[in-house]
Amino acid sequence: MKGFPLLKPSTHNVWEEKVIYFCIWFYLNTHIPEKFPPGPPRYPILGSSRYILVEGENGTRKSIMHGILKNVEKYGKLFGFYLGSQPSVVVADYEMMKDLFKREDVSGRPPTYPFNEIRPGYHTVGKDSQGRNPGVLLSQGRAWREQRRFLLRNLRDFGFGKSEMEDTLLDEIDKLCSEYKTFVGKPLCLDNTLNLSIVNAVWDMLVGEKLPLDDPKLQRIVKNFNTLIRESRGGSRMAAMLPHPKMILLFRKSLMLDFIEETFNDLASMIQRQIEEHKLTFNGDDVRDMTDLFLKEIESTDDEESSFHKERGYFNMINNFIDLFLAGMETTSTSLLWTFLY
């Protein structure tokens, strides 16, 4: 318009804005909360990784454990650090740990994106559950309390951790010894064979089916879970170090997300087939295994908020069974392998 000169944005003002935005971003990504435990500095994007991912003695490869040990020496038995944008606290005191483990307010589990969404049933019911992690291993709140209490009570009734389970274990040992006899005088990798027996013992308790060690579906599951546990451990750590969790999808191939999803789906399909077969012959007065117990609990649950209600209970059963495989297989076989090695 006449009389009003056209105003052009000042280059000087644009740069001032950029500097201000950068300063705000830098502050937010280096700021440590007032009551956060003492620990190493925090930097944008990388967090405290420079001080946490360090080499061990004699130049051994970098690991978080080496960094934790060094920081305990420097900051004491309670210190804090950042993995990327995620705050973490280390407690390295026995008495303090005993006290913390009794407190419900420190027993929460954050959603482990995208691994929680890979879980069977997540997009049906899992995303509505507290903690957004189906199953018992990584859930929290009411769902965790209900599922944990149910599993502990009923696994004990089936002999878990008791002498009643000895017959099942001896049967698996006989199968394993027969398998090892064919390798006398030959080199043998024990990883897969030990896990086959452990998975078989758990499978029998969960669905009442005993499989031969050369069963293709059993071997496939064990092989996939071995690969999953050994080769995809850095995924959660990388997710924590990214500015936004969804950026992890850019590394989908290198983090084996498709393989992880396929492994979960394979095991879920096996479990689902057993559940459908159990439904056809289910009798609430004649409970044969953990699957029957879950079906009985789901059938008798009217509370819509319960983790056992209808579809929610169905998918929690599948994920609980997966969790039992994850928790029992690798821990037991690794303990046995180290014993043999020693």
N, C-alpha and C positions, 0 to 999 in steps of 0.2 A: 504494500500500500504506500501511496505517496506520503512522504513525511516520516515514514517509519523504516529506517535502514534494516536490511536483512541481517539478523543476528547469526553469526557462525559460532559453533562450539569451539571453545578455546582448547587448543592442544594441551596447554598447560593444565587446564582443569581436568581433562581426561586422564592425564598421567597422575595427577593428585589423587583421583578416585582409585586408580589401579594400585597406587602405593598404600592407600588406606585399606582397601580390600585385602591386599597381601599381608598387611600388618595384622588385621583381624584374623585371617586364616592362619598365619604363623602363630599367633597367640593361642588360638583354640587348639592347635595341634602340638603345642609344646607345654601348655598349661597343665599343672598337676594340682588336683584338688587339695584344699587346705588340710584335711585330716587323712590324706592318703599316706601310707607308711613310707618312710625314707627309702630311697633307692637310686638307681642310676638315672641320668637325665633322659628326657623324652624329646625326640626330634620328629618333624613332620614325616608322614608316610611310614618311615622305618621304625618309629617308636624308640624303644631301648635296645633294639636287636644288636647294635654294635657291642653292647656290654653283656648281652645274654647269650648270643650265638658265638661262642669262643672255642678255641682249641683247648684240648686237655694237655696234660703233661706229655712230654716226649713227642709233641706235634700230632697227637691223635686228632681225628677229624672234628670239625666244629659240632657242638651240640648244646642244647639248652641246659642239660644237666651240668656240664662243665661250668657254664656261666652262673648257674644257681649256686654251686659250691663256692665259687670265687666271690660272689656277692654276699653270701652268708658271712664269709670272713670279714668283709668290709662293712656291711650295714647291720649285721646281727641276724637273729633267727626269725625276724619278721621284717620283710621288705617288700616293696612294690615296684613293678616295672610295667612297660607297655610293649605288647606285641602288635606292631602297627598302631591301630587306633584303639585296640582292646586293652583295658587295664587288667592286670593280673597281680595277685598277692601270693607270696611264698611264706608258708609257715613251717619252720624247721625245728619245732620244739614239741617233744612228745606229750607233755602235760597239756600244753595249749591245744594240740590236735585232739586229744581225748575230750576236752571241754567243747571244742567247736563241733565235733561230730555228733554231740548230743543236742545241738541247737538246730531247730527246723529252719531258722532264718538264714542259714548258710548252706542249705542243702538243695538250693535251686539249680536248675539246669537251663542254660540259655538255648534258644533255637540254633542248631548247628547247620545253617544254610550252606549249600543246597542239599546236604546229606540227609536232613530230616525229610525233605520233599521226595527223596528217592524211596523212602519207606512205603511198603504196601498200605494203601488206604489213606495216605496222608490227604489227598485231595478230596476224599469223601468225608472223613471225620477228623483226621489228625490235626488239620489246621485250626479246628475249633477247640482243641484241648489245651489246657494250661501248659505252657512250655513248648507247645507245638512239636513235640516229639512223641510219636506213638510208641507203645511198649513200656518197659519198666527201666531200661538201662539209662535213658537220658530224659525221662519225663520228670514232672514235679507236681506239687500240690496234691489235690484230692486223688487224681488219677494215679499218681505214683504210690500214694499210701494204700489205696485199694488194691492195686495190682501186686505190689510188693507183699502185702499181708497175705493175700490169697496164694501167691506162689510159695512163700516160705512155709505156710501152714500145710499146704497140700503136697509139696515136694517131700517134706519130712514123712508124711503119711505113706508115700510110695517108697520110702527107704532111703531117700537122698541123704548121704552123710551118715548112714546107719549100717549096721551089719547085715540088715535084710537085703541090701543091694549086692552083697558079696556074690551070690549065685550068678547074677547078670554079668558082673565084672569077670568072674572066673570063666564064664562062657566066652567072653570076648578075648580073654588071654589065651584060651585054647586055640581060637581061630588065628590069633596073631602068631602064636608059636608054630602052628602048621604052615603059615605063610613064610615065616623066617627059615624054616627047614629047607625050603627050596633055594635059599641063597647062601647056604653053607659054603665057605671058601670064596665067596664073591662079595664085592663092595655093595653096600646098600644104603640108600638115603632113608633115614628113619622118619623124617618129618611126616610124609603122607600116610605111612602105614599106622603110626601111632594115632594120628588124627582120625583115621578111618574107624578105629576101635572106639575112640572116645565119642565120636559122633553117633556111632551105632548104639552105644549104651544110652546116650541121651534120647535118641530117636525111639528106642524101645519104651522108655519111660513116658515119653510124650504121646506116642500114637499106638503103642502096643505092637509094633512090627519089628522083627529082627531081620536084618539084611545080611547076605554074604558079603565078605570084604571086597569081592570082585564085582559087586553090583555097579553097573555103569552110572546110575544117577547118584549113588553115594560117592563114588570116586570123583565125579564131576563137581559136586558141591564142595568136597574137601579141597580139591585142587584149586578151585576158584577162590575159596576163602583164604587159603594159604597165600595165594597171589595178592588178594585184596589187602590182607593184613600186612604183608611184608613190603609191598610196593606202592601203597597209597597212603602212607602215614603222614605225609606232609601236607595233605589237603586242608585240614582244619587250621593248621598253622598259617598256611598261605592265605586262607580266607580271612583270618584275623588281621593279617598284615596289610590287606588291601583297604583303600579309603572307603569303599563301599562293598559289602559282601557279594552283591550280584555281579561284581566285576570278575568273580571267580569263573563265571561261565566263559570268559575269554580263554581260560586255560583248561577247558573241558576235556580235551583230548589228552593233554599231558598229565592231568590228574586222574585219568581213567574213570571219569564219571559215568560214561556209557557202560563200561565193564562192571562197575560197582552196581549200577542199576540192574543190569542183566543178572548178576549173581544173586541179588536180593529177590528178583522176580522168579529165578529158577527155584530157589528154596521155598518161596511163598507158594508157587504152583504145586510143589510136592505136598506141602502142608494142607493146602486147600483141597487137594484130592482126598487126603485122609479125612478131613473134616466132613466132606460130602458123604464119604462112605460110612463114617460114624453116625451121621444123621439118619441114615437108612435103618440102622440097627440099634439106635439109641434107646436105652432104658434107664431112667433116672434112679431106679432101685438096684441097678447092677452096673456100677461104675468100674470101667476096665482100665482107664489110664487118664492122663491129664486132659486129653481132648474131651472125654466124657464129662469130666469135672467142670471144664469151661462151659460146655454146652448146657449143663445143668444150671450153672450160675446165671448164664445169659437168659435162659428160659424163665427163671424165677425172679428176674430183676424188672421191677416196674418203674423205678426211679429214673426219670428221663435225664437227670444230670449225672447218673452213675457211669463210670467207665466200662461197665458191663452191659449197658443198655443196647440191645439190638445190634445194629451195624458197628457201633463203637466197640462193643464187647467182642464182636467177631474179629475186627481188625487188631484189637489189642491182643487177642489170643495169638494171631499169626506173628505179630511183632515180638511178643514175649518169647515165643518159641525161637525166633531168630536171635534174640538177645541171649537166650540160654546157650545156643550154639556158639555165639561170639565169646561169651564169658567163659564157657567151659572148655572149648576146644583148644585154643591157643595157650591159655594159662597152664592147663594140665600137661599138654604135650611138651611145652618148653621146660617145665619143671623136670619131667622124665628125661628129656634129652640131655639136660645139664647133669642129671644124676648119672646117666650112662657115661657121659664124657668124663666126669670126675672119677 
